Amino acid sequence: MRTMSPPQRPTTGGTGGAAGLMPGPRKEYIEAFDTPDALDCDGDDVFAAGAPGAVPPQRRTQRAATPSEGIGGGSGGDGGSGPGGGGQEPPGKGARGVAKGGKGRTFTGVAAAAVTTVLAVVVAGQVASGPHGGGKTQAQGGSERGGDTASRGSHADDGRGAASPAGSPAPVTYDEKMAALYPLDAKLRGSGAFRTVGGHDKAPGRGQVLRYRVDVEKGLPLDGELFAEAVHKTLNDDRSWGHGGVRTFERVSSGHADFVITLASPGTTAAWCAKSGLDTTEDNVSCDSASTERVMINAYRWAQGAETFGDDKLHSYRQMLINHEVGHRLGHNHEICPKQGALAPVMMQQTKFLSTDGATCRPNAWPFPKG
């Protein structure tokens, strides 16, 4: 048996260690714990997250050593006795006999393996949990999600389907917003104060130009810009009141307006309709308050629709609301269903019913549905 001189420590590595001894610990364990302060040769903390050789965010898979490899399995370690050895032992390390050193190395290797496994699990947990963000969940693409940022009718989206950054949701289109259902209390009474939707939309057609303004009650949880866009597109559709070039509609935000289309809470709508002797509270409907400048659109109906159209025809229902109430402003009165299965006249009270005198009509948003 070859013995070691007292100032030296038994080394590991080689292809099998000293003959007849218990295999030594793996080379990487010895290197990890024998280097002063667990630093690598460049002075970096080998267990720091992101450092070269740091424990990855997954548990390491241990491969069983073969008898010829020993635990180390290396071909010449740090100061090993195998080919290519000759490295010096770090100063200050105590010497052990070969026989005693074999058992000591075994316990050291087992302890090192256990500590390394614990460190790997801890580091992996930290990497997986990510940076602390005050309890907020970080959305894909790096933005923090505060509440429902995907709420319908976001003012940040212009509804034109512009390209979005990689990894972020595609913007909601105008048609999708117009088809969406929005929550609103049927008994809501708002502030009674209004804000005018800014901007200017030119009259696109020919004929008599009617100028209108769009006001939205302050504090409503609805998209006023979407409402203004819907009004302009609806009134200037060839199926609407400008059909055939009779008239065209221009949206203004200042100066003279022939009328003001107003989106307001049910309570505020009722108050303004009562100024013209109209009661909208029974069925929570809209009105043209003819003695005032305001055409009132009930925000509850705008948000929730009506059973006569159903949830799948909300876009069409909202177009009907605009055309019906502006129709009153233009001098048109209520109509009834002309015959079974026909399209309902736009001036029929379609929010309330689709049947009159035993005939049931189909819902319809347009004065001139054929265009």
Stockholm file with secondary structure:
# STOCKHOLM 1.0

chainA/1-371         MRTMSPPQRPTTGGTGGAAGLMPGPRKEYIEAFDTPDALDCDGDDVFAAGAPGAVPPQRRTQRAATPSEGIGGGSGGDGGSGPGGGGQEPPGKGARGVAKGGKGRTFTGVAAAAVTTVLAVVVAGQVASGPHGGGKTQAQGGSERGGDTASRGSHADDGRGAASPAGSPAPVTYDEKMAALYPLDAKLRGSGAFRTVGGHDKAPGRGQVLRYRVDVEKGLPLDGELFAEAVHKTLNDDRSWGHGGVRTFERVSSGHADFVITLASPGTTAAWCAKSGLDTTEDNVSCDSASTERVMINAYRWAQGAETFGDDKLHSYRQMLINHEVGHRLGHNHEICPKQGALAPVMMQQTKFLSTDGATCRPNAWPFPKG
#=GR chainA/1-371 SS CCCCCTTSCCCCCSSSCSTTSCCCCCHHHHHHHHSGGGBCTTSCBTTSTTSTTCCCSSCCCCCCCCTTTTTTCCSSCTTCSSTTCCCCCCTTCCCCCHHHHHHHHHHHHHHHHHHHHHHHHHHHHHHHHCSCCTTCCBCTTSCBCCSCTTCTTCTTCCSSCCCCCTTSCCCCCHHHHHTCCCCCCTTCCCCSCEEECCCCBCCCSCSEEEEEEEEEETTCSSCHHHHHHHHHHHHTSTTTTTGGGSEEEEEESSSCCSEEEEEECHHHHHHHHHTTTCCCTTTTCCEECTTSSEEEEEHHHHHHCCTTTCGGGHHHHHHHHHHHHHHHHTTCCCBCCCSTTCBCCTTBCTTTCSEETTEECBCCCCSSTTC
#=GC SS_cons         CCCCCTTSCCCCCSSSCSTTSCCCCCHHHHHHHHSGGGBCTTSCBTTSTTSTTCCCSSCCCCCCCCTTTTTTCCSSCTTCSSTTCCCCCCTTCCCCCHHHHHHHHHHHHHHHHHHHHHHHHHHHHHHHHCSCCTTCCBCTTSCBCCSCTTCTTCTTCCSSCCCCCTTSCCCCCHHHHHTCCCCCCTTCCCCSCEEECCCCBCCCSCSEEEEEEEEEETTCSSCHHHHHHHHHHHHTSTTTTTGGGSEEEEEESSSCCSEEEEEECHHHHHHHHHTTTCCCTTTTCCEECTTSSEEEEEHHHHHHCCTTTCGGGHHHHHHHHHHHHHHHHTTCCCBCCCSTTCBCCTTBCTTTCSEETTEECBCCCCSSTTC
//
